[in-house]
Amino acid sequence: MISDEQLDAYRISGERIRVVRDGLASNDIRGIVLAWDETQVMIRRPNKHVVKLDRRYLYQPVSEPRPEAYTPE
């Protein structure tokens, strides 16, 4: 699970992140961090829609390469 400190760093910097939810790259969510609580993170997508995602997913900057194989915890 991603830490509060890392989420706060992404929120403050405004850096675009990738949320890897499963093994398919087409299912990734890209956007910026808006807010979070103990179980969910709110991400604003480029089309201005806001989505709530589980904190157990993999959160990483878009600039980093996507992992080849990923299975959520």
PDB file of N, CA, C and O in Angstrom:
ATOM      1  N   MET A   1       0.846  -1.171   0.000  1.00  0.00           N
ATOM      2  CA  MET A   1       0.000   0.000   0.000  1.00  0.00           C
ATOM      3  C   MET A   1       0.897   1.242   0.000  1.00  0.00           C
ATOM      4  O   MET A   1       1.926   1.277   0.675  1.00  0.00           O
ATOM      5  N   ILE A   2       0.494   2.248  -0.760  1.00  0.00           N
ATOM      6  CA  ILE A   2       1.271   3.480  -0.862  1.00  0.00           C
ATOM      7  C   ILE A   2       1.117   4.300   0.422  1.00  0.00           C
ATOM      8  O   ILE A   2       0.049   4.325   1.032  1.00  0.00           O
ATOM      9  N   SER A   3       2.194   4.961   0.815  1.00  0.00           N
ATOM     10  CA  SER A   3       2.196   5.716   2.069  1.00  0.00           C
ATOM     11  C   SER A   3       1.564   7.098   1.892  1.00  0.00           C
ATOM     12  O   SER A   3       1.484   7.623   0.781  1.00  0.00           O
ATOM     13  N   ASP A   4       1.120   7.672   3.007  1.00  0.00           N
ATOM     14  CA  ASP A   4       0.579   9.034   2.996  1.00  0.00           C
ATOM     15  C   ASP A   4       1.631  10.033   2.528  1.00  0.00           C
ATOM     16  O   ASP A   4       1.312  10.981   1.811  1.00  0.00           O
ATOM     17  N   GLU A   5       2.878   9.825   2.930  1.00  0.00           N
ATOM     18  CA  GLU A   5       3.955  10.741   2.561  1.00  0.00           C
ATOM     19  C   GLU A   5       4.173  10.744   1.047  1.00  0.00           C
ATOM     20  O   GLU A   5       4.371  11.803   0.451  1.00  0.00           O
ATOM     21  N   GLN A   6       4.137   9.560   0.420  1.00  0.00           N
ATOM     22  CA  GLN A   6       4.337   9.484  -1.026  1.00  0.00           C
ATOM     23  C   GLN A   6       3.165  10.113  -1.767  1.00  0.00           C
ATOM     24  O   GLN A   6       3.364  10.822  -2.754  1.00  0.00           O
ATOM     25  N   LEU A   7       1.939   9.859  -1.301  1.00  0.00           N
ATOM     26  CA  LEU A   7       0.771  10.480  -1.922  1.00  0.00           C
ATOM     27  C   LEU A   7       0.831  11.999  -1.799  1.00  0.00           C
ATOM     28  O   LEU A   7       0.505  12.712  -2.748  1.00  0.00           O
ATOM     29  N   ASP A   8       1.248  12.498  -0.631  1.00  0.00           N
ATOM     30  CA  ASP A   8       1.359  13.940  -0.434  1.00  0.00           C
ATOM     31  C   ASP A   8       2.415  14.539  -1.357  1.00  0.00           C
ATOM     32  O   ASP A   8       2.221  15.630  -1.893  1.00  0.00           O
ATOM     33  N   ALA A   9       3.521  13.840  -1.544  1.00  0.00           N
ATOM     34  CA  ALA A   9       4.567  14.319  -2.457  1.00  0.00           C
ATOM     35  C   ALA A   9       4.030  14.397  -3.892  1.00  0.00           C
ATOM     36  O   ALA A   9       4.306  15.370  -4.593  1.00  0.00           O
ATOM     37  N   TYR A  10       3.274  13.397  -4.337  1.00  0.00           N
ATOM     38  CA  TYR A  10       2.667  13.430  -5.677  1.00  0.00           C
ATOM     39  C   TYR A  10       1.664  14.575  -5.785  1.00  0.00           C
ATOM     40  O   TYR A  10       1.616  15.257  -6.808  1.00  0.00           O
ATOM     41  N   ARG A  11       0.864  14.792  -4.744  1.00  0.00           N
ATOM     42  CA  ARG A  11      -0.145  15.857  -4.764  1.00  0.00           C
ATOM     43  C   ARG A  11       0.502  17.233  -4.841  1.00  0.00           C
ATOM     44  O   ARG A  11       0.083  18.082  -5.627  1.00  0.00           O
ATOM     45  N   ILE A  12       1.522  17.447  -4.022  1.00  0.00           N
ATOM     46  CA  ILE A  12       2.186  18.759  -3.989  1.00  0.00           C
ATOM     47  C   ILE A  12       2.905  19.056  -5.298  1.00  0.00           C
ATOM     48  O   ILE A  12       2.850  20.181  -5.795  1.00  0.00           O
ATOM     49  N   SER A  13       3.582  18.051  -5.860  1.00  0.00           N
ATOM     50  CA  SER A  13       4.339  18.273  -7.092  1.00  0.00           C
ATOM     51  C   SER A  13       3.437  18.371  -8.314  1.00  0.00           C
ATOM     52  O   SER A  13       3.821  18.971  -9.318  1.00  0.00           O
ATOM     53  N   GLY A  14       2.243  17.789  -8.243  1.00  0.00           N
ATOM     54  CA  GLY A  14       1.351  17.784  -9.400  1.00  0.00           C
ATOM     55  C   GLY A  14       1.808  16.826 -10.480  1.00  0.00           C
ATOM     56  O   GLY A  14       1.354  16.901 -11.621  1.00  0.00           O
ATOM     57  N   GLU A  15       2.705  15.928 -10.118  1.00  0.00           N
ATOM     58  CA  GLU A  15       3.257  14.968 -11.081  1.00  0.00           C
ATOM     59  C   GLU A  15       2.186  13.979 -11.531  1.00  0.00           C
ATOM     60  O   GLU A  15       1.412  13.471 -10.719  1.00  0.00           O
ATOM     61  N   ARG A  16       2.151  13.713 -12.844  1.00  0.00           N
ATOM     62  CA  ARG A  16       1.216  12.716 -13.367  1.00  0.00           C
ATOM     63  C   ARG A  16       1.675  11.336 -12.939  1.00  0.00           C
ATOM     64  O   ARG A  16       2.859  11.009 -13.013  1.00  0.00           O
ATOM     65  N   ILE A  17       0.731  10.538 -12.495  1.00  0.00           N
ATOM     66  CA  ILE A  17       1.061   9.190 -12.046  1.00  0.00           C
ATOM     67  C   ILE A  17       0.275   8.161 -12.846  1.00  0.00           C
ATOM     68  O   ILE A  17      -0.716   8.474 -13.505  1.00  0.00           O
ATOM     69  N   ARG A  18       0.747   6.935 -12.765  1.00  0.00           N
ATOM     70  CA  ARG A  18       0.085   5.782 -13.369  1.00  0.00           C
ATOM     71  C   ARG A  18      -0.351   4.867 -12.241  1.00  0.00           C
ATOM     72  O   ARG A  18       0.426   4.584 -11.329  1.00  0.00           O
ATOM     73  N   VAL A  19      -1.598   4.402 -12.299  1.00  0.00           N
ATOM     74  CA  VAL A  19      -2.099   3.442 -11.338  1.00  0.00           C
ATOM     75  C   VAL A  19      -2.237   2.118 -12.085  1.00  0.00           C
ATOM     76  O   VAL A  19      -3.080   1.975 -12.970  1.00  0.00           O
ATOM     77  N   VAL A  20      -1.392   1.151 -11.713  1.00  0.00           N
ATOM     78  CA  VAL A  20      -1.408  -0.158 -12.353  1.00  0.00           C
ATOM     79  C   VAL A  20      -2.363  -1.038 -11.558  1.00  0.00           C
ATOM     80  O   VAL A  20      -2.119  -1.339 -10.390  1.00  0.00           O
ATOM     81  N   ARG A  21      -3.464  -1.452 -12.209  1.00  0.00           N
ATOM     82  CA  ARG A  21      -4.484  -2.221 -11.512  1.00  0.00           C
ATOM     83  C   ARG A  21      -4.392  -3.720 -11.786  1.00  0.00           C
ATOM     84  O   ARG A  21      -4.831  -4.527 -10.967  1.00  0.00           O
ATOM     85  N   ASP A  22      -3.831  -4.091 -12.919  1.00  0.00           N
ATOM     86  CA  ASP A  22      -3.704  -5.502 -13.263  1.00  0.00           C
ATOM     87  C   ASP A  22      -2.634  -5.652 -14.339  1.00  0.00           C
ATOM     88  O   ASP A  22      -1.856  -4.725 -14.567  1.00  0.00           O
ATOM     89  N   GLY A  23      -2.585  -6.785 -14.991  1.00  0.00           N
ATOM     90  CA  GLY A  23      -1.556  -7.065 -15.980  1.00  0.00           C
ATOM     91  C   GLY A  23      -1.728  -6.369 -17.314  1.00  0.00           C
ATOM     92  O   GLY A  23      -0.799  -6.370 -18.121  1.00  0.00           O
ATOM     93  N   LEU A  24      -2.888  -5.771 -17.579  1.00  0.00           N
ATOM     94  CA  LEU A  24      -3.146  -5.122 -18.860  1.00  0.00           C
ATOM     95  C   LEU A  24      -2.855  -3.625 -18.786  1.00  0.00           C
ATOM     96  O   LEU A  24      -3.415  -2.909 -17.957  1.00  0.00           O
ATOM     97  N   ALA A  25      -1.974  -3.172 -19.662  1.00  0.00           N
ATOM     98  CA  ALA A  25      -1.623  -1.745 -19.680  1.00  0.00           C
ATOM     99  C   ALA A  25      -2.825  -0.877 -20.041  1.00  0.00           C
ATOM    100  O   ALA A  25      -2.898   0.276 -19.615  1.00  0.00           O
ATOM    101  N   SER A  26      -3.762  -1.405 -20.810  1.00  0.00           N
ATOM    102  CA  SER A  26      -4.938  -0.621 -21.209  1.00  0.00           C
ATOM    103  C   SER A  26      -5.855  -0.320 -20.023  1.00  0.00           C
ATOM    104  O   SER A  26      -6.710   0.560 -20.121  1.00  0.00           O
ATOM    105  N   ASN A  27      -5.694  -1.025 -18.917  1.00  0.00           N
ATOM    106  CA  ASN A  27      -6.512  -0.776 -17.727  1.00  0.00           C
ATOM    107  C   ASN A  27      -5.863   0.200 -16.747  1.00  0.00           C
ATOM    108  O   ASN A  27      -6.437   0.492 -15.697  1.00  0.00           O
ATOM    109  N   ASP A  28      -4.685   0.704 -17.073  1.00  0.00           N
ATOM    110  CA  ASP A  28      -4.013   1.665 -16.200  1.00  0.00           C
ATOM    111  C   ASP A  28      -4.787   2.983 -16.173  1.00  0.00           C
ATOM    112  O   ASP A  28      -5.417   3.371 -17.157  1.00  0.00           O
ATOM    113  N   ILE A  29      -4.727   3.653 -15.038  1.00  0.00           N
ATOM    114  CA  ILE A  29      -5.322   4.981 -14.878  1.00  0.00           C
ATOM    115  C   ILE A  29      -4.169   5.972 -14.763  1.00  0.00           C
ATOM    116  O   ILE A  29      -3.226   5.754 -14.002  1.00  0.00           O
ATOM    117  N   ARG A  30      -4.251   7.062 -15.525  1.00  0.00           N
ATOM    118  CA  ARG A  30      -3.236   8.110 -15.460  1.00  0.00           C
ATOM    119  C   ARG A  30      -3.903   9.399 -15.013  1.00  0.00           C
ATOM    120  O   ARG A  30      -5.038   9.686 -15.395  1.00  0.00           O
ATOM    121  N   GLY A  31      -3.191  10.174 -14.199  1.00  0.00           N
ATOM    122  CA  GLY A  31      -3.744  11.438 -13.733  1.00  0.00           C
ATOM    123  C   GLY A  31      -2.941  11.989 -12.580  1.00  0.00           C
ATOM    124  O   GLY A  31      -1.797  11.588 -12.367  1.00  0.00           O
ATOM    125  N   ILE A  32      -3.537  12.914 -11.826  1.00  0.00           N
ATOM    126  CA  ILE A  32      -2.869  13.521 -10.683  1.00  0.00           C
ATOM    127  C   ILE A  32      -3.643  13.210  -9.405  1.00  0.00           C
ATOM    128  O   ILE A  32      -4.860  13.025  -9.430  1.00  0.00           O
ATOM    129  N   VAL A  33      -2.929  13.156  -8.307  1.00  0.00           N
ATOM    130  CA  VAL A  33      -3.524  12.840  -7.007  1.00  0.00           C
ATOM    131  C   VAL A  33      -4.246  14.072  -6.471  1.00  0.00           C
ATOM    132  O   VAL A  33      -3.686  15.167  -6.431  1.00  0.00           O
ATOM    133  N   LEU A  34      -5.503  13.876  -6.059  1.00  0.00           N
ATOM    134  CA  LEU A  34      -6.281  14.958  -5.451  1.00  0.00           C
ATOM    135  C   LEU A  34      -6.371  14.807  -3.946  1.00  0.00           C
ATOM    136  O   LEU A  34      -6.075  15.745  -3.206  1.00  0.00           O
ATOM    137  N   ALA A  35      -6.782  13.625  -3.485  1.00  0.00           N
ATOM    138  CA  ALA A  35      -7.016  13.392  -2.058  1.00  0.00           C
ATOM    139  C   ALA A  35      -6.982  11.893  -1.800  1.00  0.00           C
ATOM    140  O   ALA A  35      -6.955  11.086  -2.730  1.00  0.00           O
ATOM    141  N   TRP A  36      -6.983  11.534  -0.503  1.00  0.00           N
ATOM    142  CA  TRP A  36      -6.961  10.125  -0.130  1.00  0.00           C
ATOM    143  C   TRP A  36      -7.445   9.968   1.294  1.00  0.00           C
ATOM    144  O   TRP A  36      -7.484  10.923   2.069  1.00  0.00           O
ATOM    145  N   ASP A  37      -7.814   8.730   1.624  1.00  0.00           N
ATOM    146  CA  ASP A  37      -8.138   8.366   3.001  1.00  0.00           C
ATOM    147  C   ASP A  37      -7.468   7.023   3.280  1.00  0.00           C
ATOM    148  O   ASP A  37      -6.525   6.652   2.581  1.00  0.00           O
ATOM    149  N   GLU A  38      -7.935   6.295   4.279  1.00  0.00           N
ATOM    150  CA  GLU A  38      -7.270   5.054   4.677  1.00  0.00           C
ATOM    151  C   GLU A  38      -7.339   3.968   3.611  1.00  0.00           C
ATOM    152  O   GLU A  38      -6.457   3.112   3.552  1.00  0.00           O
ATOM    153  N   THR A  39      -8.368   3.986   2.768  1.00  0.00           N
ATOM    154  CA  THR A  39      -8.554   2.890   1.811  1.00  0.00           C
ATOM    155  C   THR A  39      -8.582   3.308   0.353  1.00  0.00           C
ATOM    156  O   THR A  39      -8.391   2.459  -0.518  1.00  0.00           O
ATOM    157  N   GLN A  40      -8.813   4.591   0.047  1.00  0.00           N
ATOM    158  CA  GLN A  40      -8.978   5.023  -1.336  1.00  0.00           C
ATOM    159  C   GLN A  40      -8.150   6.262  -1.657  1.00  0.00           C
ATOM    160  O   GLN A  40      -7.751   7.026  -0.777  1.00  0.00           O
ATOM    161  N   VAL A  41      -7.909   6.428  -2.962  1.00  0.00           N
ATOM    162  CA  VAL A  41      -7.203   7.598  -3.484  1.00  0.00           C
ATOM    163  C   VAL A  41      -8.051   8.181  -4.603  1.00  0.00           C
ATOM    164  O   VAL A  41      -8.568   7.441  -5.440  1.00  0.00           O
ATOM    165  N   MET A  42      -8.199   9.508  -4.625  1.00  0.00           N
ATOM    166  CA  MET A  42      -8.921  10.180  -5.705  1.00  0.00           C
ATOM    167  C   MET A  42      -7.915  10.705  -6.714  1.00  0.00           C
ATOM    168  O   MET A  42      -6.977  11.422  -6.367  1.00  0.00           O
ATOM    169  N   ILE A  43      -8.130  10.333  -7.979  1.00  0.00           N
ATOM    170  CA  ILE A  43      -7.248  10.717  -9.079  1.00  0.00           C
ATOM    171  C   ILE A  43      -8.058  11.512 -10.096  1.00  0.00           C
ATOM    172  O   ILE A  43      -9.156  11.103 -10.474  1.00  0.00           O
ATOM    173  N   ARG A  44      -7.517  12.652 -10.540  1.00  0.00           N
ATOM    174  CA  ARG A  44      -8.153  13.422 -11.621  1.00  0.00           C
ATOM    175  C   ARG A  44      -7.495  13.010 -12.925  1.00  0.00           C
ATOM    176  O   ARG A  44      -6.289  13.173 -13.112  1.00  0.00           O
ATOM    177  N   ARG A  45      -8.307  12.474 -13.818  1.00  0.00           N
ATOM    178  CA  ARG A  45      -7.817  12.040 -15.118  1.00  0.00           C
ATOM    179  C   ARG A  45      -7.675  13.238 -16.046  1.00  0.00           C
ATOM    180  O   ARG A  45      -8.215  14.303 -15.746  1.00  0.00           O
ATOM    181  N   PRO A  46      -6.957  13.098 -17.182  1.00  0.00           N
ATOM    182  CA  PRO A  46      -6.785  14.223 -18.108  1.00  0.00           C
ATOM    183  C   PRO A  46      -8.104  14.791 -18.651  1.00  0.00           C
ATOM    184  O   PRO A  46      -8.169  15.970 -19.000  1.00  0.00           O
ATOM    185  N   ASN A  47      -9.157  13.957 -18.726  1.00  0.00           N
ATOM    186  CA  ASN A  47     -10.447  14.438 -19.227  1.00  0.00           C
ATOM    187  C   ASN A  47     -11.283  15.086 -18.124  1.00  0.00           C
ATOM    188  O   ASN A  47     -12.479  15.314 -18.308  1.00  0.00           O
ATOM    189  N   LYS A  48     -10.666  15.382 -16.984  1.00  0.00           N
ATOM    190  CA  LYS A  48     -11.262  16.068 -15.828  1.00  0.00           C
ATOM    191  C   LYS A  48     -12.170  15.179 -14.984  1.00  0.00           C
ATOM    192  O   LYS A  48     -12.711  15.652 -13.984  1.00  0.00           O
ATOM    193  N   HIS A  49     -12.356  13.924 -15.344  1.00  0.00           N
ATOM    194  CA  HIS A  49     -13.133  13.018 -14.502  1.00  0.00           C
ATOM    195  C   HIS A  49     -12.312  12.616 -13.290  1.00  0.00           C
ATOM    196  O   HIS A  49     -11.091  12.485 -13.373  1.00  0.00           O
ATOM    197  N   VAL A  50     -12.981  12.424 -12.173  1.00  0.00           N
ATOM    198  CA  VAL A  50     -12.321  12.025 -10.941  1.00  0.00           C
ATOM    199  C   VAL A  50     -12.731  10.586 -10.639  1.00  0.00           C
ATOM    200  O   VAL A  50     -13.913  10.242 -10.677  1.00  0.00           O
ATOM    201  N   VAL A  51     -11.734   9.751 -10.339  1.00  0.00           N
ATOM    202  CA  VAL A  51     -12.004   8.357 -10.012  1.00  0.00           C
ATOM    203  C   VAL A  51     -11.440   8.040  -8.634  1.00  0.00           C
ATOM    204  O   VAL A  51     -10.421   8.598  -8.227  1.00  0.00           O
ATOM    205  N   LYS A  52     -12.109   7.142  -7.922  1.00  0.00           N
ATOM    206  CA  LYS A  52     -11.630   6.660  -6.629  1.00  0.00           C
ATOM    207  C   LYS A  52     -11.039   5.275  -6.839  1.00  0.00           C
ATOM    208  O   LYS A  52     -11.680   4.400  -7.422  1.00  0.00           O
ATOM    209  N   LEU A  53      -9.821   5.080  -6.366  1.00  0.00           N
ATOM    210  CA  LEU A  53      -9.123   3.813  -6.541  1.00  0.00           C
ATOM    211  C   LEU A  53      -8.614   3.301  -5.204  1.00  0.00           C
ATOM    212  O   LEU A  53      -8.360   4.077  -4.283  1.00  0.00           O
ATOM    213  N   ASP A  54      -8.472   2.007  -5.111  1.00  0.00           N
ATOM    214  CA  ASP A  54      -7.979   1.358  -3.905  1.00  0.00           C
ATOM    215  C   ASP A  54      -6.502   1.697  -3.691  1.00  0.00           C
ATOM    216  O   ASP A  54      -5.743   1.791  -4.656  1.00  0.00           O
ATOM    217  N   ARG A  55      -6.099   1.877  -2.457  1.00  0.00           N
ATOM    218  CA  ARG A  55      -4.698   2.198  -2.160  1.00  0.00           C
ATOM    219  C   ARG A  55      -3.763   1.012  -2.345  1.00  0.00           C
ATOM    220  O   ARG A  55      -2.545   1.185  -2.360  1.00  0.00           O
ATOM    221  N   ARG A  56      -4.316  -0.195  -2.487  1.00  0.00           N
ATOM    222  CA  ARG A  56      -3.468  -1.372  -2.649  1.00  0.00           C
ATOM    223  C   ARG A  56      -2.882  -1.499  -4.051  1.00  0.00           C
ATOM    224  O   ARG A  56      -1.973  -2.302  -4.258  1.00  0.00           O
ATOM    225  N   TYR A  57      -3.382  -0.722  -5.029  1.00  0.00           N
ATOM    226  CA  TYR A  57      -2.821  -0.766  -6.373  1.00  0.00           C
ATOM    227  C   TYR A  57      -1.417  -0.170  -6.380  1.00  0.00           C
ATOM    228  O   TYR A  57      -0.986   0.447  -5.406  1.00  0.00           O
ATOM    229  N   LEU A  58      -0.713  -0.363  -7.487  1.00  0.00           N
ATOM    230  CA  LEU A  58       0.636   0.175  -7.652  1.00  0.00           C
ATOM    231  C   LEU A  58       0.541   1.591  -8.210  1.00  0.00           C
ATOM    232  O   LEU A  58      -0.033   1.802  -9.278  1.00  0.00           O
ATOM    233  N   TYR A  59       1.104   2.565  -7.487  1.00  0.00           N
ATOM    234  CA  TYR A  59       1.129   3.964  -7.907  1.00  0.00           C
ATOM    235  C   TYR A  59       2.566   4.313  -8.259  1.00  0.00           C
ATOM    236  O   TYR A  59       3.474   4.110  -7.454  1.00  0.00           O
ATOM    237  N   GLN A  60       2.774   4.846  -9.475  1.00  0.00           N
ATOM    238  CA  GLN A  60       4.118   5.214  -9.901  1.00  0.00           C
ATOM    239  C   GLN A  60       4.042   6.379 -10.876  1.00  0.00           C
ATOM    240  O   GLN A  60       3.016   6.573 -11.528  1.00  0.00           O
ATOM    241  N   PRO A  61       5.122   7.162 -10.985  1.00  0.00           N
ATOM    242  CA  PRO A  61       5.127   8.255 -11.962  1.00  0.00           C
ATOM    243  C   PRO A  61       4.998   7.708 -13.385  1.00  0.00           C
ATOM    244  O   PRO A  61       5.473   6.612 -13.684  1.00  0.00           O
ATOM    245  N   VAL A  62       4.359   8.472 -14.245  1.00  0.00           N
ATOM    246  CA  VAL A  62       4.191   8.061 -15.641  1.00  0.00           C
ATOM    247  C   VAL A  62       5.549   7.934 -16.314  1.00  0.00           C
ATOM    248  O   VAL A  62       5.707   7.141 -17.242  1.00  0.00           O
ATOM    249  N   SER A  63       6.531   8.706 -15.860  1.00  0.00           N
ATOM    250  CA  SER A  63       7.860   8.682 -16.475  1.00  0.00           C
ATOM    251  C   SER A  63       8.611   7.369 -16.240  1.00  0.00           C
ATOM    252  O   SER A  63       9.538   7.050 -16.984  1.00  0.00           O
ATOM    253  N   GLU A  64       8.225   6.609 -15.222  1.00  0.00           N
ATOM    254  CA  GLU A  64       8.876   5.323 -14.946  1.00  0.00           C
ATOM    255  C   GLU A  64       8.291   4.243 -15.844  1.00  0.00           C
ATOM    256  O   GLU A  64       7.115   4.308 -16.202  1.00  0.00           O
ATOM    257  N   PRO A  65       9.096   3.250 -16.214  1.00  0.00           N
ATOM    258  CA  PRO A  65       8.552   2.165 -17.045  1.00  0.00           C
ATOM    259  C   PRO A  65       7.545   1.322 -16.270  1.00  0.00           C
ATOM    260  O   PRO A  65       7.682   1.106 -15.066  1.00  0.00           O
ATOM    261  N   ARG A  66       6.543   0.857 -16.983  1.00  0.00           N
ATOM    262  CA  ARG A  66       5.505   0.023 -16.373  1.00  0.00           C
ATOM    263  C   ARG A  66       6.077  -1.365 -16.084  1.00  0.00           C
ATOM    264  O   ARG A  66       6.816  -1.906 -16.906  1.00  0.00           O
ATOM    265  N   PRO A  67       5.744  -1.952 -14.922  1.00  0.00           N
ATOM    266  CA  PRO A  67       6.244  -3.296 -14.637  1.00  0.00           C
ATOM    267  C   PRO A  67       5.676  -4.308 -15.633  1.00  0.00           C
ATOM    268  O   PRO A  67       4.527  -4.189 -16.058  1.00  0.00           O
ATOM    269  N   GLU A  68       6.478  -5.292 -15.998  1.00  0.00           N
ATOM    270  CA  GLU A  68       6.059  -6.305 -16.979  1.00  0.00           C
ATOM    271  C   GLU A  68       4.908  -7.143 -16.459  1.00  0.00           C
ATOM    272  O   GLU A  68       3.897  -7.309 -17.141  1.00  0.00           O
ATOM    273  N   ALA A  69       5.058  -7.671 -15.253  1.00  0.00           N
ATOM    274  CA  ALA A  69       4.014  -8.512 -14.675  1.00  0.00           C
ATOM    275  C   ALA A  69       3.612  -7.932 -13.323  1.00  0.00           C
ATOM    276  O   ALA A  69       4.462  -7.662 -12.474  1.00  0.00           O
ATOM    277  N   TYR A  70       2.307  -7.746 -13.132  1.00  0.00           N
ATOM    278  CA  TYR A  70       1.836  -7.190 -11.881  1.00  0.00           C
ATOM    279  C   TYR A  70       0.574  -7.918 -11.452  1.00  0.00           C
ATOM    280  O   TYR A  70      -0.345  -8.111 -12.247  1.00  0.00           O
ATOM    281  N   THR A  71       0.537  -8.315 -10.207  1.00  0.00           N
ATOM    282  CA  THR A  71      -0.676  -8.873  -9.621  1.00  0.00           C
ATOM    283  C   THR A  71      -0.912  -8.144  -8.307  1.00  0.00           C
ATOM    284  O   THR A  71      -0.026  -8.116  -7.454  1.00  0.00           O
ATOM    285  N   PRO A  72      -2.102  -7.548  -8.126  1.00  0.00           N
ATOM    286  CA  PRO A  72      -2.370  -6.813  -6.886  1.00  0.00           C
ATOM    287  C   PRO A  72      -2.311  -7.732  -5.674  1.00  0.00           C
ATOM    288  O   PRO A  72      -2.516  -8.941  -5.779  1.00  0.00           O
ATOM    289  N   GLU A  73      -2.029  -7.140  -4.533  1.00  0.00           N
ATOM    290  CA  GLU A  73      -1.896  -7.894  -3.277  1.00  0.00           C
ATOM    291  C   GLU A  73      -3.174  -8.562  -2.869  1.00  0.00           C
ATOM    292  O   GLU A  73      -3.219  -9.231  -1.837  1.00  0.00           O
TER     293      GLU A  73
END
